[in-house]
Amino acid sequence: QVQLAESGGGLVQAGDSLTLSCLASGRTFSQYAMGWFRQAPGKERELVASISRGGVVKTYGDPVKGRFAISRDNAKNTLFLQMNSLKPEDTAVYYCAGLFAAYGGRVSTNPSEYTYWGQGTQVTVSS
């Protein structure tokens, strides 16, 4: 069992930056590929970014490429999402998620493949 807890959301203005954190507890964090997903009202949950268990392999959703950066600190059991140049369309609830990775390069863009989820943190970007 892995417990995930996001933090760092809030209300910001367009163009601002924000960093989200996700603290993991339970099983060994370094064995899990991790992802950030978001869901806006009336829309499906979508990939923001995913990262392999060692942090080498990273993927990003098209809307955030070049603006967001995913990273992790396995020694501190923490996943991060640095968000720059925020836009009103980035407004959503942001979730971190984990899946057991059988090999180092494993990542996934499919939310259905993730076993563990946090409760979400709201990010609101005003224009």
N, C-alpha and C positions, 0 to 999 in steps of 0.2 A: 504494500500500500504506500502511495506517495500522496502527501498533502501539499497543495500549492496555494500560496497566498500572494496576490498581486497588491502593489501599492504604487503611489505616485501619480495617479490620475488627478484631474482637476479641470478648471475653467481657464483657458488661455485665449489670447488673441491670435488672429491669423499672422503667420510669420514667426511666431514664438517657437521656443523649443521646450521639450518636456522629456523626462526620463522615467520610464516605468521599470519597476523591479518585481521579481517573482521569487519568493523564498520557498525552497523546497525542504520538506522534512519527511522522514520515513526511510525508505529504501535508498540505496546509493545513487545519488544524483548523477554521478558521472557515467552511469550505465544507461542513461536515458537521453535520447534525442528530444529536443524541446522546440516548441513553437509558440508564436504569438498569433492569435486570431482576433478578429473584431466583428462586431455585429451592430449594425445601425437599425433603428426602428423600421420594420417592414421589409428588411433585407435579409438575405441569407448570411450565415457566418462565412467569413472569407479569410484566407491566409494573409497575414501581414509579413511574417518572416519565420524561418525555421533554421535550426542549427544542429549540427551533429554533436555527438556526446563529447567529443574532444574540442569542439569549437572550430574545426578547420573548414568544414563544408557549411555554407550558408546559402539560403535561397530567399528571395523576396517576391512579394506580390507586385505586379506591375505598377499599381497606383503609388507605391511608396519607394520604388527604386530610386536611389540617389539622394533620398531624404532621410530615410530611417536606417538604423544600424542595430543589428542584434549581436549580443555577446553574452558570455557566461563566465562565471568564476566558480569552478568546481570545488575549490577549497572552501568557499563560503556558501556553497549550495544555492547560488543565486543566478538568475537569468535577468538580463537587462534588455531594454529596448530604448535606444536613443532616438528621439523624434525631433527632426529639425524642419524648418520652413512649413509649419503646420498650416493646414487649409481647413475651411469649414467642413469640407467633405470627409475629413478625417474623424469627425465627431462620431463616436460609437462607444460601446462597452468593449474593452480590451480584455482578452482572456489569455492566460498562459496555459500550456498543455504539454504533457509528457507522454512519450511512448518508449517502451523498452527497445533498445537498439542492439541487435545481435552482432553488428559489426560497426567499425568506427565511422564509416562514411554515410551511415543511414540517416536520411532525413525524409520527411514526408510533407506534402502540401495538402493532403487529404485529412480534414478534421475527423473523419470517422475512424481513422487509424490510431488516433490518440486515445489512450486509456484514462489518463488523469487530467483533470481540469481544475483551475482555480475558480473563485466565485465571480471574478471580473472586477474591473475598475473603470469608472466612467471618465472619458475624455471628451470635453466639449470645447470646440474652437469657434470663437465668435468672429464675425467679419468686421 
